[in-house]
Amino acid sequence: MRSYRLCILCPIVAAALALAFAFFRPPPAEAQATPAAGKPVSFMEHVAPILKENCYACHDAKKRKGKLDMTTFERFMKGGERGEDITPGKPEESALLSFIKGEDEPRMPPKEIAGLLPKEKVTVIERWIKEGAKYDGPTPQADLVAELRKRWTPPMPPATYPRSSIVRALAFTPDNQHLVIGGHHELLVWDFNAGKLVKRLRTRAERANAMLFLPDGKSLVVAGGRPGQEGDVRIYNLDAPNPKKEGDVFLLDGVDEKAGVLVRELVQTDDEIFCLALSPDGKLLAAGGCDRLVRIWNLSQDYKLEQSIENHADWVLGVAFAADNKHLLTCSRDKTAKVWDLATKESVLTFPDHQNPVYAVAVKPDGKIGVSGGEDAQLRFWNAVGEGKQVRAVGGHGKAIWRVLYHPTKPIVATCSSDMTVRLWNPDNGQAIKTLSGHSDWVYALALSPNGELLASGTWNGEVRVWKVADGAVVKAFNASPGMQTAGK
């Protein structure tokens, strides 16, 4: 089984995804440093990364297993329900050391999480305690997750990819001539008609999960992050001046703030942001992710954060504005879709019929009908006003539905699925219009061109296809991963 972390429903899925990315990802930069010979152990450089990677699953500020919170130095040294676990200068008297060595109970980390630490990591912590358990960070009350994130430097994207990168998000440029596609720590801009890669924009985020252009036609909003490490929403200028060039490809740096490519960072979180939506009037931007929050910014007021909505019990995986600009549809891993009243700041209805994680939500242009898809492989239409009753459920996809798009001017709903197909539906009667076949792997991403004539889809194995909405004909098919281009029709 494969999925793209939206569906971490079992260890098998998570393990499969980790293996899929092993060829790309070096160990986290925070965790690579080891004490140099003759130099003392640094808490921030050597010890804190070990704690973050191995201990925070049980001992963060929320879970506090055994009443132990390791997310600040002050709380870490205070210990948990047994009191102080570290005696500076005396590792033999430090209970923490006996736990991580497996000499006493509770063994840390427990077997069901990851098992005991490698000996070299235990040695680092033991040395640090023996050297006095000194702190070399900012204030002892500082959030260690945030501090480690500040110290992390994203890698340079590989010139050529050793294997294909999963396509989780893509978007047509406003002129309908190019596709922006999420890569590995970068955005890839393709002239899809010519089958040529024309720009590469380096990003801090390891992967892009959602993207859209703002009304000005040049600003691209991207939501993404690093799994379990950080999430972000950032705005980029794809037409920033003075780009470097390598062969026929322009290179843009969206990491260095001085390069003029990164326009603005709207938020940075402790885990990924999955979804974005722009209100029909172009004034509001919404984003949702792992922290269960939906954030809404007012673009007309210098991106003021107007609301932070906590209306779901699990990750927020989809957002969509209704036509009145006053209601927001959301969906979640908590198995529901909901409608939020932006004016009253209240939840007005919940649609629970999927009874499985809901990965995508959209709304009819008139704002009256919501449509959602998810793990149950059913496309469900429901009243987005009133009591939220289901209008119809439509089968056809054999596996999970990952994206749902309402065509802005035509009676068409587009979906993509793990069954390796893209499908077009008539939303008025639920009838299938066309099945677009040809992908050889799970289809995770969909995008409509601004003129409504083209539909693009992206897959687990990096393939992108561009289709004509009118007849389903393939305009172009190619692998978007640099070095693996197999452009063709």
C-alpha positions in Angstrom: 0.0 0.0 0.0 1.2 3.5 -0.8 0.0 6.9 0.2 1.4 10.4 0.6 1.2 10.8 4.3 -2.3 12.2 4.3 -3.3 8.7 4.9 -1.0 7.6 7.7 -3.6 5.1 8.9 -1.2 2.3 9.7 2.6 1.7 10.1 2.8 -0.1 6.8 1.8 3.1 4.9 4.2 5.2 6.8 7.0 2.7 6.3 6.3 2.5 2.6 6.5 6.3 2.2 9.7 6.5 4.2 11.3 4.0 1.9 10.1 5.8 -1.1 11.9 9.0 0.0 15.0 7.4 1.4 16.9 7.9 -1.8 16.4 11.7 -1.6 16.6 12.6 2.0 19.8 12.8 4.0 19.5 12.6 7.8 18.0 15.8 9.1 20.6 18.5 9.2 20.0 19.1 12.9 20.9 15.5 13.7 24.0 15.1 11.6 26.4 16.9 13.8 28.6 14.9 16.2 31.1 16.4 18.7 34.5 17.0 17.2 37.4 15.3 18.9 38.5 17.3 22.0 35.5 19.6 21.8 32.7 19.6 24.4 29.2 18.3 23.6 26.8 21.1 22.6 23.3 20.7 23.9 21.8 22.6 20.9 24.0 21.0 18.2 24.2 17.5 19.5 21.7 16.6 22.3 18.6 18.6 21.3 18.4 17.0 17.8 18.5 13.6 19.4 15.7 14.4 21.7 13.6 15.9 19.0 14.0 13.0 16.6 13.5 10.3 19.2 11.6 11.6 22.2 9.1 14.2 21.3 6.5 11.7 20.1 5.9 11.0 23.8 7.3 14.0 25.5 6.2 17.1 23.7 4.1 19.9 25.3 0.8 18.2 24.5 1.4 14.5 25.4 3.9 14.9 28.3 4.0 11.2 29.0 5.0 10.6 32.6 4.5 14.4 33.0 7.8 14.9 31.2 8.0 17.7 28.6 11.3 17.9 26.7 10.4 20.8 24.4 12.3 23.5 26.5 15.5 23.0 28.4 13.9 24.3 31.6 11.2 21.6 31.5 13.5 18.9 30.4 15.8 19.5 33.4 12.9 19.7 35.7 11.9 16.1 34.9 8.6 14.4 35.1 6.6 12.7 37.7 9.7 11.1 39.2 11.4 14.4 39.6 14.8 15.4 38.1 16.2 12.7 35.8 19.6 14.3 35.1 22.4 15.0 37.7 24.9 17.3 36.0 28.4 15.8 36.1 27.2 12.4 37.3 25.8 10.2 34.5 25.8 7.2 36.9 23.2 9.0 39.0 21.1 10.2 36.1 17.9 8.2 35.7 17.5 9.3 32.1 20.6 7.6 31.1 19.6 4.3 32.6 16.2 4.5 30.8 17.7 5.2 27.3 20.3 2.4 27.9 17.5 0.0 28.7 18.9 -0.8 32.1 15.7 0.3 34.0 12.0 0.8 33.2 10.6 2.6 31.4 12.9 1.9 28.5 13.1 5.0 26.3 12.1 5.2 23.5 9.7 2.2 24.0 9.9 -0.7 21.7 6.5 0.1 20.1 7.7 3.6 19.0 11.3 2.9 17.8 13.2 0.9 20.4 16.4 2.0 22.2 18.7 4.6 20.8 21.8 3.6 18.9 24.9 3.4 21.1 26.5 6.4 19.5 23.6 8.7 20.5 23.5 7.3 24.0 27.2 8.1 24.2 26.6 11.7 23.2 24.0 12.2 25.9 26.2 10.5 28.5 29.2 12.7 27.6 27.0 15.8 27.8 25.9 14.9 31.3 29.4 14.0 32.4 30.6 17.4 31.1 28.1 19.2 33.3 24.8 19.1 31.3 25.4 22.6 30.2 23.0 24.7 28.1 24.2 26.7 25.1 21.0 27.9 23.6 19.0 31.1 24.1 16.8 31.3 27.2 16.0 28.0 29.0 12.4 28.7 28.3 12.9 28.8 24.5 10.9 26.4 22.4 13.6 23.9 21.2 11.6 22.8 18.1 11.5 26.4 16.9 15.2 26.9 17.7 16.3 23.8 15.9 14.1 24.8 12.9 16.0 28.2 12.7 19.3 26.4 12.6 18.3 24.0 9.8 19.4 24.7 6.2 17.5 23.1 3.3 19.6 21.1 0.9 20.1 22.0 -2.7 17.9 20.0 -5.0 19.7 17.4 -7.0 20.7 18.4 -10.5 19.1 15.2 -11.7 16.8 13.0 -9.7 17.9 9.4 -9.0 14.3 8.4 -9.0 11.0 10.1 -9.7 9.5 12.4 -7.1 5.8 12.2 -6.2 3.7 15.0 -7.6 1.4 16.2 -4.9 0.6 19.6 -6.3 0.6 21.4 -9.6 -0.9 24.6 -11.1 -1.2 26.2 -14.5 0.3 29.7 -14.9 -2.2 32.4 -15.6 -1.3 32.5 -19.3 -2.3 28.7 -19.6 1.1 28.0 -21.1 3.2 26.5 -18.2 2.7 24.2 -15.3 4.3 24.7 -11.9 4.9 21.3 -10.3 6.1 20.4 -6.9 9.5 18.7 -6.8 12.0 17.8 -4.0 12.9 21.1 -2.2 11.9 23.0 -5.3 9.2 24.0 -7.7 9.5 23.0 -11.3 8.2 25.1 -14.1 7.4 23.3 -17.3 6.5 24.4 -20.8 4.2 21.5 -21.2 3.5 22.1 -24.9 7.2 21.8 -25.7 7.8 19.2 -23.0 10.7 21.3 -21.6 11.7 22.2 -18.1 12.3 26.0 -18.1 12.6 27.0 -14.4 13.6 25.5 -11.1 12.8 27.4 -7.9 14.5 26.2 -4.7 12.3 26.0 -1.6 12.8 25.4 2.1 9.8 23.0 2.0 10.7 19.5 1.1 7.5 19.1 -0.7 4.6 21.2 -2.0 1.1 20.0 -1.1 -1.0 22.8 -2.6 -0.4 25.8 -4.8 -2.4 28.6 -6.4 -1.8 32.0 -8.1 -3.1 35.2 -6.6 -5.2 37.6 -8.7 -2.1 39.7 -9.6 -1.1 36.9 -11.9 2.5 36.7 -10.8 2.4 35.7 -7.1 2.3 32.0 -6.4 1.2 30.7 -3.0 2.6 27.3 -1.9 1.7 25.2 1.1 4.0 22.4 2.2 6.7 21.5 4.6 8.8 18.6 5.9 6.9 15.7 7.3 6.9 15.8 11.1 9.4 18.7 11.1 7.7 21.9 9.8 5.0 23.3 7.6 4.7 26.6 5.8 2.8 28.9 3.5 5.0 31.0 1.3 4.5 33.4 -1.6 7.0 33.4 -4.5 7.6 35.6 -7.5 8.3 33.3 -10.5 9.3 36.3 -12.5 11.9 37.7 -10.1 14.7 39.6 -11.9 18.3 38.4 -12.5 17.8 34.6 -12.3 20.8 32.4 -12.8 20.8 30.1 -15.8 22.1 26.5 -16.2 21.8 25.4 -19.8 18.3 26.3 -20.9 16.9 26.3 -17.4 16.5 29.4 -15.2 17.4 28.9 -11.5 15.6 30.8 -8.8 16.4 30.8 -5.0 13.3 30.9 -2.9 15.3 30.2 0.3 17.6 33.3 0.4 15.4 36.2 1.3 17.8 38.6 -0.4 17.2 36.9 -3.8 13.9 38.6 -4.3 12.1 35.4 -5.1 10.5 34.8 -1.7 7.9 37.5 -1.4 6.4 36.6 2.0 6.1 33.9 4.5 2.6 33.7 6.0 3.1 31.0 8.6 5.5 28.4 9.8 4.2 25.5 11.8 5.5 22.3 13.5 4.2 20.0 10.7 2.9 20.2 7.2 0.3 22.4 5.6 -1.8 20.4 3.2 -4.4 22.6 1.5 -5.1 26.1 0.1 -8.1 28.0 -1.2 -8.7 31.5 -2.5 -12.1 33.2 -2.1 -14.0 34.0 -5.3 -13.4 37.8 -4.8 -9.7 37.2 -4.4 -9.5 38.9 -0.9 -9.2 35.9 1.4 -6.7 33.0 1.5 -7.3 29.9 3.6 -4.9 27.1 4.5 -5.2 23.9 6.6 -2.8 21.2 7.8 -1.6 18.9 10.5 -2.2 21.2 13.5 -6.0 21.0 12.8 -6.2 24.7 12.3 -7.6 26.6 9.3 -5.9 30.0 9.0 -7.5 32.8 7.0 -5.6 35.8 5.8 -7.1 39.0 4.3 -5.0 39.8 1.3 -6.6 43.3 0.9 -5.3 44.2 4.4 -1.7 43.3 3.9 -2.2 39.6 4.6 -3.7 40.2 8.0 -4.5 36.9 9.8 -8.2 37.3 10.4 -9.1 33.9 11.8 -7.6 30.7 13.1 -10.3 28.1 13.1 -10.1 24.8 15.1 -13.2 23.0 13.9 -11.8 19.5 13.2 -10.5 16.7 15.5 -7.7 15.7 13.1 -5.6 17.0 10.2 -7.4 19.4 7.8 -6.9 18.1 4.3 -9.1 20.3 2.1 -10.6 23.8 2.0 -12.9 25.6 -0.4 -14.7 28.9 -0.3 -18.4 29.2 -1.2 -19.5 31.7 -3.8 -20.7 34.2 -1.2 -17.1 34.6 0.2 -18.7 34.2 3.6 -18.6 30.4 4.1 -15.7 28.0 4.0 -16.0 24.2 3.4 -13.4 22.0 5.0 -12.6 18.3 5.2 -10.4 16.2 7.5 -8.9 13.0 8.5 -11.5 13.0 11.3 -13.9 11.6 8.6 -16.0 14.7 8.2 -16.6 17.7 6.0 -17.8 20.9 7.5 -19.1 24.4 6.7 -17.8 27.4 8.6 -19.6 30.8 8.8 -16.8 33.3 8.5 -19.0 36.2 9.7 -20.3 34.6 12.9 -17.2 32.5 13.3 -19.3 29.4 13.9 -19.6 25.9 12.4 -22.9 25.7 10.7 -23.0 22.0 9.5 -21.1 18.8 9.6 -21.3 16.1 6.8 -20.3 12.7 8.4 -21.4 10.2 5.7 -17.9 9.2 4.4 -17.1 7.5 7.7 -13.5 7.4 6.5 -10.8 10.1 6.1 -12.0 12.8 3.7 -9.2 14.1 1.5 -10.9 16.6 -0.8 -13.8 19.0 -0.8 -15.2 21.4 -3.4 -18.3 23.5 -3.8 -20.7 24.2 -6.7 -20.2 27.7 -8.1 -23.6 28.7 -6.8 -22.5 27.7 -3.3 -25.4 25.3 -2.6 -23.9 21.9 -3.1 -20.7 20.5 -1.5 -18.9 17.6 -3.0 -16.2 15.5 -1.2 -14.1 12.4 -1.7 -11.8 10.3 0.4 -10.7 6.9 1.5 -14.2 5.3 0.9 -13.8 5.9 -2.8 -17.2 7.5 -3.0 -17.9 10.9 -4.5 -20.5 12.4 -2.3 -22.7 15.4 -3.1 -24.4 17.1 -0.2 -26.3 20.3 0.7 -23.8 23.0 1.8 -26.7 24.9 3.3 -29.3 23.9 5.8 -28.8 20.5 7.4 -26.1 19.2 5.1 -28.0 16.1 3.9 -26.5 13.9 1.3 -27.9 14.4 -2.2 -26.2 11.4 -3.8 -23.2 9.1 -3.5 -21.4 8.1 -6.7 -19.2 5.1 -7.1 -16.8 4.4 -10.0 -13.3 4.9 -8.5 -12.0 1.7 -7.2 -9.8 3.3 -4.6 -9.3 6.5 -2.6 -10.2 9.8 -4.1 -7.5 12.4 -3.6 -8.7 15.6 -5.4 -12.1 17.0 -6.3 -12.4 20.1 -8.6 -15.6 21.9 -9.7 -15.2 23.4 -13.2 -16.0 27.1 -12.8 -18.2 27.5 -15.9 -19.2 24.0 -17.0 -21.3 21.3 -15.3 -18.2 19.2 -14.7 -16.6 17.8 -11.6 -13.1 16.3 -11.9 -11.6 13.7 -9.6 -8.4 11.7 -9.3 -7.7 8.5 -7.5 -5.4 5.7 -6.3 -7.0 3.6 -9.0 -4.7 5.4 -11.5 -7.5 7.3 -13.3 -8.9 10.8 -13.6 -12.7 11.0 -14.0 -15.1 13.7 -15.2 -18.6 13.7 -13.8 -21.9 15.5 -14.3 -22.6 17.1 -10.9 -26.3 17.6 -11.7 -27.1 13.8 -12.0 -23.9 12.1 -10.8 -23.4 10.4 -14.2 -19.8 9.7 -15.3 -18.9 11.7 -18.4 -15.4 10.3 -19.1 -12.6 8.2 -17.6 -9.2 9.5 -18.4 -6.8 6.5 -18.4 -3.1 6.1 -19.1 -1.4 6.8 -15.8 0.6 3.9 -14.4 0.4 4.9 -10.7 -1.7 6.5 -8.1 -3.0 10.0 -9.2 -2.6 12.6 -6.4 -2.8 16.0 -8.0 -5.2 17.8 -10.3 -5.4 21.4 -11.7 -7.6 23.2 -14.1 -6.2 25.8 -16.5 -7.5 29.3 -16.0 -9.4 29.2 -19.3 -11.0 26.0 -18.2 -9.9 24.1 -21.3 -7.2 21.9 -19.9 -6.8 19.6 -16.9 -3.5 18.4 -15.5 -2.8 15.4 -13.3 0.2 14.2 -11.4 1.1 10.8 -9.9 3.2 8.9 -7.4 5.8 8.0 -10.0 6.3 11.6 -11.1 4.2 11.4 -14.3 2.2 14.5 -15.4 -0.5 14.4 -18.0 -2.3 17.3 -19.6 -5.8 16.6 -21.0 -8.4 18.5 -23.0 -11.5 18.9 -20.9 -13.7 18.8 -24.0 -12.9 15.4 -25.2 -10.3 13.9 -22.8 -7.5 13.9 -25.4 -4.0 13.9 -24.1 -2.1 17.1 -24.9 1.2 16.0 -23.3 2.6 13.4 -21.0 6.0 13.6 -19.3 7.8 12.8 -16.1 8.4 16.0 -14.2 11.4 14.9 -12.3 14.6 16.5 -13.6 16.8 13.9 -15.4 13.9 11.6 -16.0 12.1 13.6 -18.7 10.3 11.3 -21.1 8.2 14.0 -22.8 5.8 12.8 -25.4 2.1 12.7 -26.2 
